[in-house]
Amino acid sequence: AAVAKKGNFEAGDAPIHRIRITLTSRKVKALEKVCDDLIKGARGKNLKFAGPVRLPTKVLRITTRKSPCGEGTNTWDAFEMRIHKRIIDLHSPTDIVKQITSI
């Protein structure tokens, strides 16, 4: 008996979704490690995936006076926080993505 196909999935399987995972972090190494783990899981399950797509880094800057009282020489401190972002697209059923993302 042939299996009837309907839409993006076979009669006995779960529907295949396009799932986009967005990862953000201040630490590049940790972010890349999580991306690698997700991709290894996707390769282990033979899923279609795209990424990680590296998006531009957001740099949040704050410039403030060093002196708490406002007197003295006008000296300034500059602080910044860099936010790195990655996107991974998976084409798979939801339950398999839940298995992969539960690290």
HUTALIN-V398248 format. One record per backbone hydrogen bond with DSSP energy under -1.0 kcal/mol. CO is the residue of the C=O (numbers start at 0). NH is the residue of the N-H. If there is no record, write none. Layout:
<<CO:NH> <CO:NH>>
This chain:
<<5:8> <8:5> <16:91> <18:89> <20:87> <22:85> <24:83> <26:30> <27:31> <28:32> <29:33> <30:34> <31:35> <32:36> <33:37> <34:38> <35:39> <36:40> <37:41> <38:42> <39:43> <40:44> <41:46> <42:45> <47:90> <49:88> <52:86> <57:82> <59:80> <61:78> <63:76> <72:74> <74:65> <76:63> <78:61> <80:59> <82:57> <83:24> <84:54> <85:22> <86:52> <87:20> <88:49> <89:18> <91:16> <92:96> <93:97> <94:98> <95:99> <96:100> <100:102>>
